[in-house]
Structure formats: structure tokens, C-alpha cells
Amino acid sequence: MASTANDQTNRRDASGWSASHYNKTASFVYSLAFTTPVLELLAAQPGERILDVGCGSGEVTKIIQEVVERGDGGVVVGTDLSESMITKAKENGIKHAFIADAQDLEYPRDEPGFPEKFDAVFSNAALHWCKRDPLGVLTGIRKVLKPGGRVAVEMGGFMNAIGVRSALHDVVRSKGRDPEELDPWYFPSMEDYVKLLVTAGFEPTHISLTPRITPLPTGLYDWLDLFARNSFLRDFTDEEAREIMRDVEDRCRGDCRDASGKWAMMYTRLRFTAVLKPDEMLNQ
């Protein structure tokens, strides 16, 4: 009975996500220890209007909301592709949130309380899922920002999770599938992302690539089940996916588990800020 209840709680929505599974396995994503650097880059101010792209279950969005609501007109709007995440974000106190694809951002300007334009756009641990159209993300952000508005983002960058990702590629390749075709992640270098920003009409003001050891409280298998099962391994049966995840776990045991049995992996975080250039500058 307990197993059935747990399966119900962790049931994924149409986008492949479960907010409860995410909160149980990857709460480190929104921990203050890991989000403080990008929140400092955002430097939200009372009264500002801020859009959070890929807000997840809303924990970081709530921090921003508490700051901006100290001033008149301050509002935060959260977006996420996952219905489960948006539902949880609203339960966590996010007043304005809606389902949207960051790669094709459609913004409901007629919704009560939603501003016409934003002072800033924020995103934490989301844009590396936008492999299909990373330029489309910035194009959508440009449409909702006021002239001179700013962007503050943290996402996976070049060499993120490289050991685990390499093991996944090797195991999937051994099953006769092309891992490059199935890999859902976009981990750009600083140089590549600067080019994207400039192409989209932004002026980069800060960019850095920071390695970070990330503890995995429930282990690597659970991390794979959360982040890879319904993306990288979406075309495999449950039995095949479990076999692949166990194989990856075995291959990474020596590098990702310490002598006490605790799991961790090396993340690399791309952090950047940029401002939207005025239209007259874009036309020069």
C-alpha cells in the first residue's frame, strides 16, 4: 500500500515532471547555498516587475516575490512547462504563475495582475533544458522586457555533469541508440552563449563558468530517475531504463561516491547577466 501511495505522489505530468519527486530528490537546486550567487546577480528591488522563466515549484520565486512586493507595483510572474510544478508553485504562495514553453514563450498579458513589460527576467537551473531552440528562449525574453531591462540566469554550462553524462552516452550507445540524438541537455560554453546573447539583442554584463560539487542526498540512481528517465531515456521501456540507470550508477561509483557511501557529482554552472539594447542600437 505504501508503495502504491508513493507511486501516486511521484506520478509525472504530461511534461515528464513530478513536483513531489523533484522536491524529494533535488531540493539542492533551490537551496540558498546554491541560489545565492544568481540572486545576488539579479539584485531584485522593491517595486520591480520580474518574470521567472522555469520557476519549478516556486521556492526561489517566493524569495524574489517577498523582495519586490515591498514596493508599489512590485510583482513576480512564474512560468514553467510542467503543470505539476506550477500547481506546487501556487501552493507555495506564488501569486502569478502559468504554464509556458521557455523556447516559445507566450505571455498572457490580459491576465489580471500581469504587467505589460518586465524590469528583469530571472531563471535558475532551467535553460539547459532548452536544447531545441536556445535562441528562441532569448527572443521570447526580449519580447517581454522593457528597453534596458536586464536578465540574470544560472544554468548548466560546458562540462556540466560530464562524468555521469559520458557514462549515459556510453551505455545508451551500447544499446544501439544514438546518445547525441536522445541527450536533452544544452550545456554551452561562455563564448557560445555570449554569441547567442548578442544575436538576440542583449549586451552581456557578466558571464562566468563555475564548477560546483553537488551532493546527491538520495543517490545517483534517484538523480537519474528524476532527470534522465523521462528525457534522455524516454524511448526505453521501464525495464530497459532501470537496467541503464543501474549500469550508469555502477560505472560512476568510483568517481561519484565517497568512502562513507555519500554520492555527489560535479556540476558546472553558467551564470550571466545582460541588458536589452534599445531598438535604435539594434538597427545600427
NORBEL-V514156 format. One record per residue. N is the residue number from 1. RES is the residue in one small letter. NEAR is the number of other ideal C-beta (glycine too) atoms within 12 Angstrom. Layout:
n->N res->RES near->NEAR
n->N res->RES near->NEAR
This chain:
n->1 res->m near->7
n->2 res->a near->8
n->3 res->s near->9
n->4 res->t near->10
n->5 res->a near->11
n->6 res->n near->14
n->7 res->d near->15
n->8 res->q near->14
n->9 res->t near->19
n->10 res->n near->25
n->11 res->r near->19
n->12 res->r near->25
n->13 res->d near->23
n->14 res->a near->14
n->15 res->s near->26
n->16 res->g near->26
n->17 res->w near->35
n->18 res->s near->33
n->19 res->a near->35
n->20 res->s near->27
n->21 res->h near->32
n->22 res->y near->37
n->23 res->n near->29
n->24 res->k near->22
n->25 res->t near->29
n->26 res->a near->34
n->27 res->s near->28
n->28 res->f near->29
n->29 res->v near->38
n->30 res->y near->35
n->31 res->s near->22
n->32 res->l near->18
n->33 res->a near->15
n->34 res->f near->26
n->35 res->t near->32
n->36 res->t near->18
n->37 res->p near->26
n->38 res->v near->38
n->39 res->l near->33
n->40 res->e near->17
n->41 res->l near->29
n->42 res->l near->37
n->43 res->a near->23
n->44 res->a near->36
n->45 res->q near->20
n->46 res->p near->20
n->47 res->g near->19
n->48 res->e near->33
n->49 res->r near->35
n->50 res->i near->48
n->51 res->l near->50
n->52 res->d near->52
n->53 res->v near->46
n->54 res->g near->45
n->55 res->c near->45
n->56 res->g near->40
n->57 res->s near->40
n->58 res->g near->38
n->59 res->e near->35
n->60 res->v near->42
n->61 res->t near->45
n->62 res->k near->31
n->63 res->i near->31
n->64 res->i near->44
n->65 res->q near->34
n->66 res->e near->23
n->67 res->v near->25
n->68 res->v near->34
n->69 res->e near->27
n->70 res->r near->16
n->71 res->g near->17
n->72 res->d near->12
n->73 res->g near->19
n->74 res->g near->27
n->75 res->v near->36
n->76 res->v near->41
n->77 res->v near->44
n->78 res->g near->45
n->79 res->t near->44
n->80 res->d near->41
n->81 res->l near->33
n->82 res->s near->36
n->83 res->e near->25
n->84 res->s near->31
n->85 res->m near->45
n->86 res->i near->32
n->87 res->t near->25
n->88 res->k near->32
n->89 res->a near->37
n->90 res->k near->26
n->91 res->e near->19
n->92 res->n near->26
n->93 res->g near->21
n->94 res->i near->35
n->95 res->k near->26
n->96 res->h near->33
n->97 res->a near->38
n->98 res->f near->32
n->99 res->i near->27
n->100 res->a near->33
n->101 res->d near->24
n->102 res->a near->41
n->103 res->q near->26
n->104 res->d near->20
n->105 res->l near->34
n->106 res->e near->19
n->107 res->y near->29
n->108 res->p near->20
n->109 res->r near->18
n->110 res->d near->11
n->111 res->e near->18
n->112 res->p near->11
n->113 res->g near->20
n->114 res->f near->24
n->115 res->p near->30
n->116 res->e near->20
n->117 res->k near->25
n->118 res->f near->42
n->119 res->d near->36
n->120 res->a near->42
n->121 res->v near->49
n->122 res->f near->48
n->123 res->s near->45
n->124 res->n near->42
n->125 res->a near->42
n->126 res->a near->40
n->127 res->l near->46
n->128 res->h near->35
n->129 res->w near->36
n->130 res->c near->35
n->131 res->k near->25
n->132 res->r near->19
n->133 res->d near->20
n->134 res->p near->32
n->135 res->l near->28
n->136 res->g near->25
n->137 res->v near->41
n->138 res->l near->37
n->139 res->t near->24
n->140 res->g near->31
n->141 res->i near->46
n->142 res->r near->35
n->143 res->k near->24
n->144 res->v near->34
n->145 res->l near->37
n->146 res->k near->24
n->147 res->p near->20
n->148 res->g near->22
n->149 res->g near->31
n->150 res->r near->36
n->151 res->v near->46
n->152 res->a near->42
n->153 res->v near->47
n->154 res->e near->42
n->155 res->m near->42
n->156 res->g near->43
n->157 res->g near->35
n->158 res->f near->27
n->159 res->m near->25
n->160 res->n near->33
n->161 res->a near->38
n->162 res->i near->23
n->163 res->g near->28
n->164 res->v near->39
n->165 res->r near->36
n->166 res->s near->23
n->167 res->a near->32
n->168 res->l near->40
n->169 res->h near->28
n->170 res->d near->20
n->171 res->v near->32
n->172 res->v near->32
n->173 res->r near->19
n->174 res->s near->18
n->175 res->k near->23
n->176 res->g near->12
n->177 res->r near->23
n->178 res->d near->14
n->179 res->p near->26
n->180 res->e near->15
n->181 res->e near->14
n->182 res->l near->28
n->183 res->d near->29
n->184 res->p near->27
n->185 res->w near->35
n->186 res->y near->30
n->187 res->f near->29
n->188 res->p near->32
n->189 res->s near->21
n->190 res->m near->25
n->191 res->e near->17
n->192 res->d near->21
n->193 res->y near->39
n->194 res->v near->26
n->195 res->k near->18
n->196 res->l near->34
n->197 res->l near->36
n->198 res->v near->23
n->199 res->t near->22
n->200 res->a near->30
n->201 res->g near->30
n->202 res->f near->38
n->203 res->e near->25
n->204 res->p near->30
n->205 res->t near->22
n->206 res->h near->29
n->207 res->i near->33
n->208 res->s near->26
n->209 res->l near->27
n->210 res->t near->27
n->211 res->p near->19
n->212 res->r near->30
n->213 res->i near->22
n->214 res->t near->31
n->215 res->p near->27
n->216 res->l near->33
n->217 res->p near->20
n->218 res->t near->21
n->219 res->g near->27
n->220 res->l near->38
n->221 res->y near->29
n->222 res->d near->23
n->223 res->w near->36
n->224 res->l near->40
n->225 res->d near->33
n->226 res->l near->34
n->227 res->f near->40
n->228 res->a near->38
n->229 res->r near->33
n->230 res->n near->30
n->231 res->s near->28
n->232 res->f near->38
n->233 res->l near->34
n->234 res->r near->23
n->235 res->d near->22
n->236 res->f near->24
n->237 res->t near->13
n->238 res->d near->16
n->239 res->e near->11
n->240 res->e near->21
n->241 res->a near->29
n->242 res->r near->19
n->243 res->e near->21
n->244 res->i near->36
n->245 res->m near->33
n->246 res->r near->21
n->247 res->d near->26
n->248 res->v near->40
n->249 res->e near->31
n->250 res->d near->20
n->251 res->r near->25
n->252 res->c near->32
n->253 res->r near->23
n->254 res->g near->14
n->255 res->d near->22
n->256 res->c near->33
n->257 res->r near->23
n->258 res->d near->15
n->259 res->a near->7
n->260 res->s near->8
n->261 res->g near->12
n->262 res->k near->18
n->263 res->w near->30
n->264 res->a near->25
n->265 res->m near->38
n->266 res->m near->26
n->267 res->y near->38
n->268 res->t near->30
n->269 res->r near->35
n->270 res->l near->42
n->271 res->r near->38
n->272 res->f near->41
n->273 res->t near->33
n->274 res->a near->34
n->275 res->v near->29
n->276 res->l near->34
n->277 res->k near->26
n->278 res->p near->18
n->279 res->d near->14
n->280 res->e near->9
n->281 res->m near->15
n->282 res->l near->16
n->283 res->n near->8
n->284 res->q near->8
